[in-house]
Amino acid sequence: MYKKELKYMVINYSDKDLSYIDDLCDHANHECEKIVSFFGLNSFGAKVNVKIWSSLEDFREFYKSLAKNLEEDLEVPKWICGFANGNIVNILSLEEYIKTEQHENGTLKDLMYLVMHEFTHSCHHKFNKPSYFWLGEEL
């Protein structure tokens, strides 16, 4: 496991991500500024911890373990490729991302958008503190 420290996030990744991690980080550095500014987060606090999963099966098991409190026999949706939980973002590597339903033709650009989408959830959490509820998305 490798780690990249950015201004607003720490990205944890594996060998599967080596060919594109620098491009992903450059994109994140640029876009994070816009998102943080939008929320007016003058005091950002702890960096968002991003984990890029190199195994779809492990990612789904982890998702299921977090969601167990909500539903006993949860079936993980086949399209799930990333999620934010407070200050932590979990996404799939590009190789695993394209194995998910509706993402078979996914590109690095799509993965970049996914990282920023989940980062936005984390910023929304920082903005609203623990009382936040993100409308429009469910487990």
C-alpha positions in Angstrom: 0.0 0.0 0.0 1.3 3.5 -1.0 0.2 6.9 0.2 0.0 10.3 -1.4 -0.5 13.4 0.8 -2.4 16.2 -0.9 -3.5 19.5 0.6 -7.0 18.3 1.5 -6.7 14.5 1.3 -4.5 11.5 1.8 -4.8 8.9 -0.9 -4.0 5.3 -0.1 -3.5 3.1 -3.2 -1.8 -0.1 -4.5 0.2 -1.2 -7.4 -3.0 -1.3 -9.5 -3.1 2.5 -9.4 0.5 3.3 -10.3 -0.1 4.1 -13.9 -2.6 6.9 -13.2 -2.1 8.0 -9.6 -0.2 11.2 -10.4 -3.0 12.3 -12.9 -5.6 11.5 -10.3 -3.8 13.5 -7.6 -3.3 16.5 -10.0 -7.0 16.5 -10.8 -7.9 16.2 -7.1 -5.6 19.1 -6.0 -7.2 21.3 -8.6 -10.8 20.4 -8.0 -10.6 20.2 -4.2 -9.9 23.9 -4.0 -13.2 24.6 -5.8 -15.2 22.4 -3.5 -13.7 23.6 -0.3 -14.3 27.2 -1.5 -17.9 26.4 -2.3 -18.6 25.2 1.2 -16.6 28.1 2.7 -14.5 25.7 4.8 -12.0 28.2 6.1 -10.9 25.7 8.8 -10.8 22.4 6.9 -9.6 20.2 9.8 -8.3 16.7 9.2 -7.6 15.7 5.7 -10.1 13.3 4.0 -8.7 9.8 3.9 -9.2 8.2 0.5 -8.8 4.4 0.2 -8.6 3.0 -3.3 -9.6 -0.7 -3.1 -7.8 -3.2 -5.4 -10.4 -5.9 -4.8 -14.1 -5.6 -5.7 -15.0 -8.5 -3.4 -13.2 -6.9 -0.4 -14.8 -3.5 -1.1 -18.3 -5.0 -1.2 -17.6 -7.0 2.0 -16.5 -3.8 3.7 -19.5 -1.9 2.4 -21.8 -4.6 3.7 -20.1 -4.6 7.1 -20.7 -0.8 7.5 -24.3 -1.1 6.3 -25.2 -4.1 8.5 -26.6 -1.7 11.2 -29.3 -0.6 8.6 -30.3 -3.9 7.2 -29.5 -7.4 8.3 -29.3 -9.2 4.9 -28.2 -6.3 2.7 -27.4 -7.1 -0.8 -24.8 -4.7 -2.1 -25.9 -3.0 -5.3 -23.9 -4.1 -8.2 -23.3 -0.5 -9.3 -21.7 0.7 -6.0 -18.1 1.8 -6.8 -17.5 4.4 -4.1 -18.9 5.9 -0.9 -18.1 8.4 1.7 -18.4 7.8 5.4 -17.7 11.1 7.2 -14.0 12.0 6.7 -13.3 8.7 4.9 -13.8 7.9 1.2 -13.7 4.4 -0.3 -13.5 3.9 -4.0 -12.5 1.1 -6.4 -9.4 1.1 -8.5 -10.0 1.7 -12.2 -9.5 -2.0 -12.9 -12.2 -2.9 -10.3 -14.4 0.1 -11.1 -15.1 -1.2 -14.6 -16.3 -4.5 -13.2 -19.3 -2.8 -11.6 -22.7 -2.6 -13.3 -23.1 0.5 -15.6 -19.4 1.3 -15.4 -18.0 -1.3 -17.8 -16.8 1.5 -20.1 -15.4 3.6 -17.3 -12.4 5.8 -17.9 -9.8 7.5 -15.7 -11.9 10.6 -16.1 -14.9 8.8 -14.6 -12.8 7.7 -11.7 -11.6 11.3 -11.2 -15.2 12.4 -11.1 -16.0 9.7 -8.6 -13.3 10.8 -6.2 -14.5 14.4 -6.3 -18.1 13.3 -5.9 -17.2 11.4 -2.7 -14.9 14.2 -1.5 -17.9 16.5 -1.8 -19.9 14.3 0.5 -17.0 14.6 3.0 -17.0 18.3 2.7 -20.7 18.5 3.2 -20.2 16.4 6.4 -17.6 18.9 7.6 -19.9 21.8 6.7 -22.8 20.4 8.6 -20.9 18.5 11.3 -22.3 15.2 12.6 -25.9 16.2 12.0 -25.7 16.0 8.3 -27.8 13.8 6.1 -27.0 13.7 2.3 -30.3 13.7 0.4 -30.8 11.7 -2.7 -28.5 8.8 -2.0 -29.2 5.7 0.1 -27.3 2.6 1.0 
